[in-house]
Amino acid sequence: MMILSHLYYSARPMRLSELKREIAGVSQKMLIQQLRSLEDEQIIVRTVYPVVPPKVEYTLTDLGRALEPVLVALLSWADARKEFLRL
């Protein structure tokens, strides 16, 4: 959910390093696993640019953007309960 919320609210493609910096406490291994899973489900798209050093960006697909109402509702719910959820 954190990956989706950052991609949604950034409204632009994000690089792995940006996502890692924004999501507190996530390991690079776990972040990459989650990104691959979201890519396999066609929720996000991974774009690799043919430059040196390599440049890879992640963005939401149309299917990922269709999750907006669900994402907003979940984030709103979590925000209202952050004391209990330790956020």
Wavefront OBJ file of the C-alpha trace (Angstrom):
o trace
v 0.000 0.000 0.000
v 2.863 2.392 0.777
v 4.352 1.979 -2.690
v 0.993 2.658 -4.318
v 0.317 5.709 -2.177
v 3.706 7.241 -2.971
v 3.296 6.609 -6.699
v -0.247 7.968 -6.607
v 0.506 11.146 -4.671
v 3.759 11.899 -6.493
v 1.815 12.032 -9.794
v 5.052 11.269 -11.616
v 7.309 8.270 -12.160
v 9.587 7.430 -9.243
v 12.944 5.699 -9.084
v 13.793 2.882 -6.686
v 16.018 5.158 -4.602
v 13.193 7.701 -4.225
v 10.744 5.043 -3.074
v 13.283 3.606 -0.634
v 13.930 7.060 0.813
v 10.195 7.785 1.175
v 9.194 4.456 2.749
v 10.733 4.336 6.207
v 12.309 1.081 7.284
v 11.852 -0.871 4.059
v 14.801 -2.957 2.910
v 15.862 -2.761 -0.711
v 15.202 -6.493 -1.095
v 11.618 -6.216 0.189
v 10.956 -3.110 -1.905
v 12.166 -4.839 -5.067
v 10.052 -7.928 -4.290
v 6.947 -5.793 -3.822
v 7.632 -3.776 -6.975
v 8.002 -6.991 -8.989
v 4.756 -8.333 -7.563
v 2.889 -5.120 -8.431
v 4.423 -5.223 -11.906
v 3.349 -8.865 -12.379
v -0.196 -7.855 -11.400
v -0.037 -4.964 -13.915
v -0.647 -2.389 -11.169
v 2.613 -0.589 -11.961
v 4.898 -0.415 -14.965
v 8.685 -0.494 -14.823
v 10.402 1.603 -17.483
v 14.094 1.024 -18.183
v 15.932 3.760 -20.077
v 18.952 2.849 -22.244
v 21.395 5.186 -20.519
v 24.522 4.840 -18.418
v 24.182 4.658 -15.495
v 20.947 2.675 -15.785
v 17.741 4.595 -15.151
v 14.604 2.734 -14.061
v 11.316 4.395 -13.154
v 8.059 3.060 -11.762
v 4.615 4.479 -12.404
v 1.015 3.409 -11.961
v -0.803 1.797 -14.860
v -4.424 2.622 -15.667
v -5.365 -0.414 -13.573
v -3.284 0.974 -10.699
v -4.916 4.392 -11.011
v -8.328 2.709 -10.879
v -7.471 1.749 -7.291
v -7.655 5.434 -6.290
v -10.960 5.220 -4.356
v -9.784 2.151 -2.444
v -6.364 3.652 -1.738
v -7.801 6.963 -0.547
v -10.286 5.140 1.710
v -7.560 2.939 3.225
v -5.220 5.869 3.814
v -8.038 7.859 5.377
v -8.948 4.934 7.628
v -5.305 4.446 8.684
v -4.823 8.162 9.328
v -7.866 8.249 11.613
v -6.436 5.317 13.603
v -2.726 6.119 13.515
v -2.444 6.125 17.324
v -3.609 2.527 17.435
v -1.731 1.408 14.329
v 1.630 2.910 15.381
v 2.034 4.876 12.148
l 1 2 3 4 5 6 7 8 9 10 11 12 13 14 15 16 17 18 19 20 21 22 23 24 25 26 27 28 29 30 31 32 33 34 35 36 37 38 39 40 41 42 43 44 45 46 47 48 49 50 51 52 53 54 55 56 57 58 59 60 61 62 63 64 65 66 67 68 69 70 71 72 73 74 75 76 77 78 79 80 81 82 83 84 85 86 87
